[in-house]
Amino acid sequence: MAANRGFTAEDLWVERGDQRIYGKLYLPEGYDGSRRLPAIICAHYFSGSHRTSAVWTRLMARAGYAAYAFDFCGGSPLSRSTGATTECTIFTHAADLSAIIDAFKKIDTVDPASIFLLGQSQGGAVSAMAAAERGDDVAGLVLLYPAFVIHQSAVDRFGTSENVPETYLQFGQELGRDYALAALSYDFYEHVGAYTGPVIMFQGDADDMEPKEFSDRAASCYADLDYEIIPGAGHMFEGEDRAHVAARIAAFVAEHSRG
C-alpha cells in the first residue's frame, strides 16, 4: 500500500458468482485502523473504469473516508474485471454493486452501517437501481449527472425489442442485444423512488448527454433529496465546480453516517 498525497490505495477484488470485480480501495493517509470509516463506493460512467472514478475516490479519501473505485464487469474494453462488453447490462452492473455492498459490510476498515453509493452518469443510474434494491444497506446516495436517459435513448433508437440486433455500437463501444433489452425494459422513474434514504444529486445545466430535464424528473421520485444545478457545467465537473461538489459530498457523508 503506497502513500500518495493524502491517501493510500490498494487493489481489492470482489467476487460475484463466477465473476471477479477489480477495484482500488482508497484510505486517508495515516489511517491506523483504530476506527471504522464510512465508505463511498464510486461507480464509473459508460465505457469508463476505476481510473475515471479515481478523481472522486481520492477526494473522498482526503476528506477522511474509505472510497472504492472499481471496474464494472464488461463495463469497457479497459476493464480489469471479468466479462465482455457484449455481456453487460444495467442489471449486471447493479448486481456488481450489490456484491460490492455485501463485501464492504465485512471489511474491517469499513463501518457497515455507513456505506454510500456515488455514481457518475450511467454509474449514477445504476447506483440508483442498487439503492432501490438495497435501501436498508445504503446510508446515502450521491448522483452526479445520472443517466436516467438510458431507457428513453433505447426507446428512441430501437422502439421495440424486435428491432435490436445481436450486437451494436454505442459511443464506440460494442454492446450485446441484452444491454438494449434491459434498457428498454427498465423505466428508472418507476423504480428508483423505492429508495427512501437521503439523496444528493448534482446536474449541469449545459449537459447535452444527460439533459437536465431527466434529472429534474428524477427529483420528483425521491422523498429526501438535495438537488443542486451547477450553472454552465456540462457532462463532467471540473475545477471549481468539482471542488464545490466534492466538499458538499463530504459534508453529506458526515451528516448521514450512521455509525
N, C-alpha and C positions, 0 to 999 in steps of 0.2 A: 504494500500500500504506500503510494508516494504522495508527499505533501505538495500542494500546488496552489499558492496564492489564496489562502483562506479556506481551503477544503482538501480532503483526501478522496481518492477514488479507487475502487477495486472491482474486478469482474464479479458478477453474480448471475448464475444460471438458475432458471426456474423451470420445473417440469410441468407439462400439461399432457397427460396421457403419454403418447409416444412422441410428442413434440417437445423441443427444447427451446426455451426463450432466453436469449442473451441480453444482458444489460450491465450497466455500471452503477454501483451504489456509491453515492457521494455523501460524505460526512463532514461536519465542521472540523477545520484544522485544530488539533489539540484536544479533540473529544476523547475522553478517557474511559468511556463505557460505564460510568458511575450512575447514569440515569438513562432511562429510555426516552427516545426522541420522537416527536411527531414526524410522520413520514409523508412525502409527497411523491406519488407515482406519476411520472410525466410521459404522456402518450404523444408520439410524433405525428406530424401531418402526412398526407398521402405521398408515398414514394420517399419518405424521409427515413430516418434511422435514429439510433441512440445519440448519434453525433448532433443531429439537428435539435434534439431536446436538451442537449447539454448546457446550452446557454441558460436555461431555466433551472436545471438541477444545480449548477454551480452557484447561481444567485441564491437559491434556497438553502444550500449548504452553508454559504457565507452568512446567511441570516440565522443559522443555528439549528437547522433541521436536517434530517436524513432525506435524501432525494434519490430517485431511481429513474434513469433513462434507459430505455430498452428498445429492442427491435421487434416489431410485430412479426409473427410467423408469416412468411410470404409477403411481408409488407413492402419490400422493394428489392431490386437486384443487389443492393448494398447490405441487406440484412444478414447478420450472423446467426440468426435464429433459423430453425429448420422450416421447410415448406417453400413451395414455389409461389410466385406472384399469381399464377393461374389457379391456385388452390385457395386463396384467401377470400374472405368476405367480411362485411361488418360484423357478422355473427362470430366468425372465428377470432376476430380481433377482440370482441367483447369477452370471449372465452379466455383469451390470453390475459386480459386484465383481471378477470375473476381468479385465475390461477395465481397471478402475482399477489392479489389481495390475500389469498389463503397462505401463500408463502410468507408474506410480511407479518402476518399475525403470529408467526413462530420465530421471527428473527429477534435475537436478544437485544439488539440496539434499538428496536422499534417499539413504541407504545402502541399496542394492538387496538386500543380504543381511539387512536388519533391518526387514522390513515386517511389521507386526502387524495383525490384524483385531480390531475391537471392535464388538460388536453388542448392541443393546437389543431384547428381546422378539423380534418377527419378524425384525428385523435380526440378532439373535443366531443364530437358527435358520438363516438364510440364510448368515451368516458361517461357521457350522459346515459347511454344504454346500460353500461355496467352499474352505474349508481342506481338506476331504476330497478335493477335486478338484485342488488346487494345493499340496499339502503341502510340496513342495520350495521353494516360493516364500514360504511363510508362516513367519516366525520364531516366532510365538506367537499364540494365540487367546484373546481375552477375551470371556466370555459374561456378559451382565447379564440375569438372569431370561429366558433364551432360550425362545422359544415353540415348544418341541418338541411342544406340544399341538396344533399346526396339523393334523397328519394325523388324530388322533383326533377333533378337532372336526368335520372334514369327514365322517368316517365316521358320527359321531353325527347329523349334520344331514341327510345325503343317503343314506347307506347305500351305494348303488352309483351308478355314472356315469349310469345311465338316469334317475335322479331329479333330475339337475342341470339347472336352467333356463338359458336363454341369458344372462341377467343376473340378479343378485340383490344384496341389500344385506347388508353385514356391518359392524357397528358404524357404520352410517350411510353407508358408502362403497359406491358401486356397483362391482361386480366382474363379470367375464365368466365364462362357463362354463369356460374353460381354467384359471382360477385354482383352481376346485374340483377339476377333473380332476387337476391337478398335485398338489394336496394329498392327494387320495385315493391317488395312485399312489406317493407317496414317504413311506416309513416312515423317519424320521430315525434310529432306533436300528439300522437295518440298514446304514447308510451312514457316519454321521459318525465312527465309530471308525477309519476309514481314515486319518484324520489322527493321526499318532503323535508330533507335536511337543508342546511344553508348552501346557497349557490352564489358565486360571484362570477359575473360574465363581462367580458370586455370585447368591444366591437369597434372597428374603424369605420368612419362614415364615408371613406373613399375606397372601400373594399369592393373590387369588381369580381372577385372569385366567390366570396360568400357575401352576397348583397345584404345590407343592413336589415332589410325587411324580414329576412329569415330569422335573425336573432331577435328582432322586435316581436315577431310572432311567438318565439320560444319563451320570451319573457312572461307571457300570459300563462305558461304552463306551470311555473314554479311558485310554491307557496311562500318561500323565504329566499328572495332574490335581491342581490345588489347588482344593478346593471349600469355600467358606465360606457358611454360612447366616447371614443377618442377622436377629436376633430382632426381631419386631414390624414388620418392613418389608413393605410391600405391593408393588404392581407399578410402583414407581419408588423411587429412593433420594433422600432429601432431607437437608439439614442435616448433622449429624454423620455419618450413615451415608454420605452422598455423599462427604464429605471423607475418611473412612476408606477407602472403596473406591478413590477416586482415588489416594490415597497408595500403596495396595497395587498398583494397576495400574502406576503409575510405577516402583515397585521391580521389578515383574515384567518390564517392558520393559528396564530397566537390566540385569537378570540374564541375560536371554536374547537381547540384541542380539548379532549375530554379527560385526559389523564391528570 
